[in-house]
């Protein structure tokens, strides 16, 4: 089960640097998580200031 980023993402970028497998990248309007690369560690969710990241 991968993590997902909701529409409440403000594109601050805090999550991108926390991902140990580089599964997070900047999308057109917000950051996105590559579900195939995500290892479900939750590091990104822990640093998200808007609580926009959750388990799928």
C-alpha positions as a Markdown table, in Angstrom:
| # | Residue | x | y | z |
|---|---|---|---|---|
| 1 | Unk | 0.0 | 0.0 | 0.0 |
| 2 | Unk | 1.5 | 3.3 | -1.1 |
| 3 | Unk | 1.1 | 6.7 | 0.4 |
| 4 | Unk | -0.8 | 9.4 | -1.5 |
| 5 | Unk | -0.8 | 13.2 | -1.5 |
| 6 | Unk | -4.2 | 15.0 | -1.3 |
| 7 | Unk | -5.3 | 18.2 | -2.9 |
| 8 | Unk | -4.5 | 20.1 | 0.3 |
| 9 | Unk | -0.8 | 19.9 | -0.7 |
| 10 | Unk | 0.8 | 23.4 | -0.8 |
| 11 | Unk | 3.9 | 22.2 | -2.7 |
| 12 | Unk | 6.3 | 23.2 | 0.1 |
| 13 | Unk | 8.6 | 20.3 | -0.8 |
| 14 | Unk | 9.2 | 19.1 | 2.7 |
| 15 | Unk | 8.3 | 15.5 | 1.8 |
| 16 | Unk | 10.5 | 15.1 | -1.2 |
| 17 | Unk | 13.8 | 15.2 | 0.7 |
| 18 | Unk | 12.5 | 12.8 | 3.4 |
| 19 | Unk | 11.7 | 9.9 | 1.0 |
| 20 | Unk | 14.5 | 7.3 | 1.2 |
| 21 | Unk | 13.7 | 5.9 | -2.2 |
| 22 | Unk | 13.0 | 9.2 | -4.1 |
| 23 | Unk | 9.4 | 8.2 | -4.8 |
| 24 | Unk | 8.2 | 11.8 | -4.5 |
| 25 | Unk | 8.5 | 14.5 | -7.2 |
| 26 | Unk | 6.9 | 17.8 | -8.1 |
| 27 | Unk | 3.9 | 17.4 | -10.3 |
| 28 | Unk | 2.0 | 20.0 | -12.3 |
| 29 | Unk | 0.0 | 21.4 | -9.4 |
| 30 | Unk | 1.3 | 19.5 | -6.4 |
| 31 | Unk | 3.8 | 16.9 | -5.3 |
| 32 | Unk | 3.1 | 13.3 | -6.3 |
| 33 | Unk | 4.2 | 9.9 | -5.0 |
| 34 | Unk | 5.2 | 7.0 | -7.4 |
| 35 | Unk | 3.1 | 4.2 | -5.9 |
| 36 | Unk | 5.4 | 1.6 | -7.5 |
| 37 | Unk | 8.5 | 3.0 | -5.8 |
| 38 | Unk | 6.9 | 3.9 | -2.4 |
| 39 | Unk | 8.0 | 1.5 | 0.4 |
| 40 | Unk | 5.2 | 2.6 | 2.8 |
| 41 | Unk | 7.6 | 4.0 | 5.4 |
| 42 | Unk | 5.6 | 7.1 | 6.3 |
| 43 | Unk | 8.6 | 9.4 | 6.5 |
| 44 | Unk | 6.9 | 11.9 | 4.1 |
| 45 | Unk | 3.7 | 12.0 | 6.1 |
| 46 | Unk | 5.6 | 12.7 | 9.3 |
| 47 | Unk | 7.0 | 15.9 | 7.9 |
| 48 | Unk | 4.0 | 17.2 | 6.0 |
| 49 | Unk | 3.0 | 20.5 | 7.6 |
| 50 | Unk | -0.6 | 20.3 | 6.1 |
| 51 | Unk | -1.2 | 16.6 | 6.8 |
| 52 | Unk | -1.8 | 16.1 | 3.1 |
| 53 | Unk | -0.1 | 12.7 | 3.0 |
| 54 | Unk | -1.8 | 9.5 | 4.1 |
| 55 | Unk | -1.8 | 5.8 | 3.4 |
| 56 | Unk | -3.8 | 4.9 | 0.4 |
